[in-house]
Each structure stands twice: as structure tokens, then as C-alpha cells.
Amino acid sequence: MRVGDNQSVSFSNNTSTMTLDEQITQELNVPVKEHDHPAANARRDAVKDIFENLSPDDAKELYSRLEKYNHNDGLNDKFYGTFSDETIDSLKKSLKARFEPQNGGATQTSGTTQTGSSTGAEKKTEVSNAGKTRADELNEQLLAKDPNAPLKIAGKKGLKDFEKQQEIGQWMRNASADDFRKMIDQSKNWPEGTQKLLYGAIENFNNGLNKDRLVADLKPDQQLDMLKRLNAGGFSDSVSTLLSGADKTVLNEVAKDLKNFPGFDIDPAKNKASNNLVDALAQRARDLTPDNRNALADTILNQGMPQKPLPSWRSFLMEDMFDSLKGQANEQQARDLFAHIQQSGNLKNMLSNFNNDPINFQKQFLGLGKTELQAIKQTFEQLANEAPQGSHLQQVYRESARSAAEWS
């Protein structure tokens, strides 16, 4: 029976007929509450029992699947995501002992028993293999606490870039906060190719865990540095995640000179991360200073932004800005931003972008008062008069004017 084949298997401690993958997965899926150590130990022991009941051949094949983290293998990904590093090492040793016994006694292989003494050459090979295994384990332990580990992983021969990113991602997943911060600082001096591997690992692996660490573990100056590097490289998801939780000082540092921010280009064909950069700033408009908030609105409506063909995207961004400012605590900020847009002559420009569907002022632009809504009503009426007679555009503008009037 091949490990993972869709065949029924049974063990002395479990009479159900399931594939090996299904049996192990069933135990891994047992829920354990945080700090419930007895339950966690019971789950570990259940998996260990399965391992210890495997034949040497099946154990060897399963070990080859679980030896290193592989997110493309569902069982492997679940195994590494369930247990701590210490437990994983213990379980792998238990599995390995099924086909590589550590004592000098009988060794069962493929259903047969071999006894007796080994030759001198065999003993020498066993000692050599044991020494190599121990050396590899020590190297892995040292690498786990080495802030330069991603640099060393990048230098490994025989691995594809994707595989290197996987290993780097695994290291980041388990690194301490201090080692993670040290790694970020040291990576500035790494070769460009190694830095790209690091950014790719942050962007693509461990279900966002590494991206969240950019917020949780990095200091403001490190957050700003990583934002510059990730945006310049076009790593859009990481830019969004980092900026959505970044310190306010970082947020304003980015916003105050957005057009000169490294890699900034609103054209997604040139740098798609810039779109996410602007959107993340818009969603946190309440955390910007008044000057930076006004400058961001100007950038969205005019500077550096193509007037066509993205009116819907500009309307989406402006809605995000005002949505960030809803609620009593932020109403004055919303009205101040509106006043800036109106005084700079951009109100008509802003509202003209809302040309697909009418604005529902019961749910949108909630921070504005009667004065602002009256100005919006008049502007939409002007836009409706200028639109082609009987067109869908004219209808959308008239409905928006009516909605503003109802809530003013």
C-alpha cells in the first residue's frame, strides 16, 4: 500500500477503514483550546500512535512527505500548521524510527525481520549517516535562530526560487519578533535577488502570517522602510496589509509626499502596488493630518491621476475617504475635507465620477451636514443639465441630486 493511496487501512488501535491521510487528518482536526495542554498532548499522542503502527515502507514514504514544509501537500500543510516546532521534530523522529531504528537490534523492513551483527563497512556507514543526520539537525536549529537565515537559504544550490521562498516563509513563520526585526534590518544589505526572494515569501506564503508580522513586530522606521521597498517592487498585497495597520507617523510620512514615494506610479501596468497604496491611505483618512488628507484628495482628483478611463476608481477612493470620516468624532474632519474640495474647485470634478449608480446619502458620505448636502444637490443638478438628454448618465445624476435633497 502506497502512502496516500485511496485504499482502506486499519490499525490495531483504530478499526475504522480510512486512508492513512484521512486518519491522520482526522486527528489533526481535533479542536484544542488555547492553553489546554492535556488535549494538545492527546492529539499529539494520537498522531504518534498512527506513526508507530506503520510498516517501515509506509513510514519511510510518509516521512519523505513530512520531512520539510510543503504548502502544496494538504496533509503536510495541516501537520506543520497544527503543531509546534518541538512537537513536529518529535513526531518526525518517531516516524523515522520505524524505518531507521536507533539501536543495534532487529530491524523490520518490508514485512521481514533481519537479525545478527552488521559488517564493519555497514557499521561505518550507519555511524556516518547518523553523524550527517545529527549535523543537519544542528544546522537547522542554528538556522532557526539566525537573522541571516533567508540569505543562507537563498544561497542553497539545487532549489528553485519557489522552493527557496517556501523555506524563507517557513523561517519567518517561526522566527522570534527580535530575530524578525534583525532580519528586516540586515536584509537591506543583501543582494537584490535575495531581497526579491524575501519579498516574494512575504507576499505569497503562510496565509498572510508574514505580512501581519510587518505590522505587529516592526517599529515605525522599519515599517516605513519596508513600505518603500515593497511598493518599489510592486508587491501590492503586502503594501495594503502593512499600510492598513501601520503606525500613524508612517501613514503621514507616506501621504505627505506621495508622488515622490519610491515606486509610485498610479498606472497599474507600471506598478500595481501604487493603487493599493492610495486605497489604503484613503481608508485611513481619519489618521492623516488635515494637510495630508487634503493633499491625498487633490492627488486622487487631479495630480498624477489619469482623468480617463478611471472615474469609477476615483469615486471609489473618495467614498473610502469620507467613509473613514463617518461618525460623530470625525464629522468635523469630513466637513473640513469637503470645504477644501469645494474651495479648490474640485467638487464638480469629484461628483462627476459617480456616474455608474446614484449615491445613497443614507449610507454614504455620512459625516456631511445640511450645508454640504445642499451644495452636492446643486452640483448634481448642474451635471444632470449638462448630460445628454434622456441618457442613463443624466438619470444617475438626477437620482443623486434627489437623494442629497432628501437627506439635507
N, C-alpha and C positions, 0 to 999 in steps of 0.2 A: 504494500500500500504506500503510495507516494503521499507525502505531507501536503495537505491542502486539496487532494483529490476528493471528488464528491462521492465518497464511499462511507458506509456506516462503520463506525468503530465503537468499541466498548472497552472499558477498563474495569478492573476488579472493584474500584471504588465508585464506579458510576455505570449503571446498567443501561442507561439511555443510549439510543442509537443516533448519534450525530457525527458529523465530520469533525475532525480534530480542530479545525478553525472555529467551528460553531461551539465546541465545548469550551475552548479557551476564551472565546469572545463572551460566552455566557457568564463566565466567572469575572471577566474584566468589567462587565456591565453592572455588576452588583453595586448598588449605590452605597457610598460610605460618607457619613457626615464629617465635617472638619473636626479634627482632634479626637475622633472615635478610633483610637488606636487598636482596640481589640478587633473591631470589624475590619479595619485595614489589614491587620495581620492575618485574619481568617481568609480574606480574599487572596492575599499573597500565598498562603499555605495551600489553598485550593488549586491555584495555578501550579505550584511546585509539585503537588501530588500528581497532576496530569503529566508533567515533565518526567517525573521519576517512574512512571508506568509505561513510558515509550520504549520501543525497541531501540537498540543502538543506531540502526539505519535511519529510523524515523527521527530520532533525537538529533542526529547529525544534520539531516536536511532542514529540520526546523531551526536549528542553531544558525545555519547559514542564512536563514531569512531574518533572524532576530539579532544577528551579531552587531549590525550597525543600523542606525536610524534610517528609515526609508519611507517617506510620506506617501509614496505611490503604492505601498503594500498596506492594505487596510488593517490587517492583523498587527503588523509591525507598528504602524502609527498609533493604534489603540494601546498596544503594550507599552510603548515609550511615553504615551500621554497619561497613563494611569499611575505608574509607579515612580518613586524617587530614584535618583541615580544609584544609590546604595542598594536598593531592593532589586533594581534591574541587573546590577552586577552579580548579586547573589543568585538570582534566578538563572542567569545565563551560565554561571558556574555549575549550578545543579544540573542544568540541561547538558552541558559539556561533559560532565562526569559520566553520563550514560554511555558515551562512546569513547571517552578518553579517561578511564579510571586512573585515579591519582596514586593508587597503591600498587604493590607488586603482585597482587593476587590474580585470580582468574579474570579474564576479560571476555564478555559475551559479545559476539558480533554475528549479525545476520542469523540469529537463532542457534548458533553453535557455541560450544564452550572450549576455550583454549587454556591449558594449564601447563605448568612446567617453567623452567628457567629460560630467560632470554639469552641470546648470544651477546658477546661483548659489543659487537657493532650495533645491535638493536638497543642495548642499554645506552650506548653513547648517543645514538640518535634521539632516544627518549629524553635524555638529560639536555641535549642541545635544544630540542623542541620546547621542553619545559622552560629552559632559560630564556628562549626567544619570547615565549608567551608572557613570562613574567616581565621581561623588558618592555614588551608592548604595553602591558597593563600599567607599568610605572610611567611610561611616556605619556599615555592617555591621562593619567592622574595629574602629571605635571602640566600638561597642555590645558587641562580643565581650569587651572588657576593662573594661566599665563595670559596677560592682556594682549600679547602679540600672537596669540594662537591663530586668529584668522589669517595673519600674514604667513605663518608657517603652513597652514592648511592650503593657502593659495599656491605655495611652492611645491606641493606634493606632485609627484610625477604619476602618470597613469590614470589620473582622474579628469573627467570632463568638467567644464566650468559649472554646469548644473549640479554635478556631484559635489564640487567644492562649495558651492553656495549652500547645499544641504548641510554639509559639515559645519560651515560657519554659522548657519542658522541654529543648529543644534548647540553649538558652543554658546551663542548668545542666549539661548533659552535657559541655560543652566548657570551662566556666569553671575557672580555676585554684583550688586549695584556698584561697588567700588571698582571691581575689575572691568565692568562695562564702561564706566566713565573713563578709566585709564585707557581702555582700548580706543574709545572715540577720540581722545586727545592724541594718542600715538598714531592713529590712522592717517592723520593729516600729512605725515611724512612718508607714508607708504607709496609704492609705485602706483601710477594711475590705474593700471589693470587690476591691481589688488583692491584698490578703493572701489572700483566698479563692481567687483565680486561682493564686497561688503554691502554696498547699496542694494544690489540685487537680492541678497539674502534678507535684508531688512524689508524690502518691498514684497517679496514673494512667499516667504516661508513662515511656518508656525502660526498660521491663522491670525496674523496681526499682533502676536505677542511681542515681537521685537519692536514693532512700530509704537506700541503702547509704552514700551520702556523708554523711548525717546522723550516721552512726556514725564513719566514717573521718576526716572533715575537721573536725568541730565539737569545740570544747573543752567540758568538763563543764558550765560555766554556760550555754553555748549549747544543749547537749543538753537540759538541764532546761527552758530557756525554750521550745524548740520542742515538747517533750513537752506542756507546758501548753497551748500554742496549738493543737496538732494534736488533743489529746484534747478540748479545749473545742469544737472544730469538728466532732468526730465522725469524724475521718479514721483509721479503725481499722487499716488495713494499715500505715500509716506509724508509728502508735503501736507496733505489735508489732515492726516492724523496728528502730526506734530503741531501744526498751527492751531488746530481746534482745541488743543489743551495747553498750548504754550503760555508761559508767563506773560502778563500784560506788558511788561517792559519790552519783551521780544516782539510782541504784536505791534507795538507802536514804532519800534525801530524799523520793522519791515515796511509799515504803512507810510512812514514819513517821506520815503524816497523810493517809492515802488518802481518807478520806471527805470531806475538805475540798479535795481536789485539783481544780483548775479543770475544770469539765465533768463531774465524776464522778457517774455515776448508773448503778447496776447494771441498770436496766431498759433493755434494748436498744432499745426503742421510743423512748426519750428520748435515749440516747447509746450507740450500739453500740460505740464505741471503748473504753468503760469495761470491757466484757467482756475485750477484748484486753489492756487494761492489767493487770487482775488475773491473767489467764492468764500473761502474760509475767513478772510478778513471781513467780508460783508456780514457773515453770520455772527461775528463777534463785534459788531459796530459799537455796541454799548461799552466795550472795554477800550475803545480808542479815545484819544483826546479830541476835543472839538475840531482843532485844526486838521488832524489826521483823518477824522471822519469826513470832513468837508472835502479834503483832497482826494479821498477814495471815491466819493461821489463824482467829483469832477473827472477822475480817471475813467470811471465806468461810462459816463455820459459823453465824454469828449476826448480827452487826451489819451493818445496811444491806443484808442479803440476804433476798430473799423466801423463806419456808420452802416455798412451793409456787408453781409446779409444776416446780421445777428441781433435784430431788435428784440426778439423773444428772449435771448440770453441776457441782454441789458435789463429788460424788465424783470427777469428772474432775480438778478443781482440786487436791483433796487428794492424789490419786495423783501429780499432777505435782510437788507439793511434796516428797513423800517420794522420788519418783524422782530429783529433783535431789540428794538427800542420800544416795544409794546409794554404795557403795564404802567401803573401809576408812578413807580420810581423812575421811569425813563421817559415819561411824557414830554418833559421839557427838552430833553435831548432830541426827541423826534421832531418837535416843533422848531427847534433851532436849526436842525438839518434841513427841514422843509424851507425855512426862511432863507437859508444860504442858497439853495437850489433856485428859489424864486428870484432872489436878488441878483443872482448871476445870469439870469435869463435862460435858465435851463429847464423850467417847469414844463413848457410845451414839448421840449425835446424828450424829457423823461416820460411824460404821459403818452406820447405818440408811439412809444414802444409797446404799449399794452394794446396790441391790435389784433390779437387772436380771440380772446374771450373778455367779456366785461369784467371789471373789478367789482368784487363784492365787499363793500366797505363795512359790512357787518363782521367780516372775518379778516380783512386785510387793512393795512395802514391804521391799526387800532390806536396808535399813540397820538393821532391828529385830532384837533378840535374843530369847532364850527367854522372858524375863520379860514383854516386851511382847506376844509372840505368845500367851502363856498368857492374858493379860488380854483380848486380842482374841477368843480362843476362847470364853471365858466370856461375853463380851458378845454374841457372835453366838448362842450357845445361848439366852441370855435373850430376844433378839429373835425367835428361832425359836419359843420357847414363847408369845410374845405375838402371833404372826402367826396368821391364820385357819387352822384345822386343815386339812391337806391342800392348802393353797394353793401356788401357784408361789413366792410370797414366802417361805413357810416353808421350802421346799426350797432356795432360794438361800441363806438364812441358815444352814441346816444344813450345806450344802456348804462354805461359807466357814469355819464352825467346824471342820469336819473337816480342811480344808486347813491352817488355823492349827495344829491339833494335830499334823499330820504333820511340820511344819517347826519346831516348838518344841523 
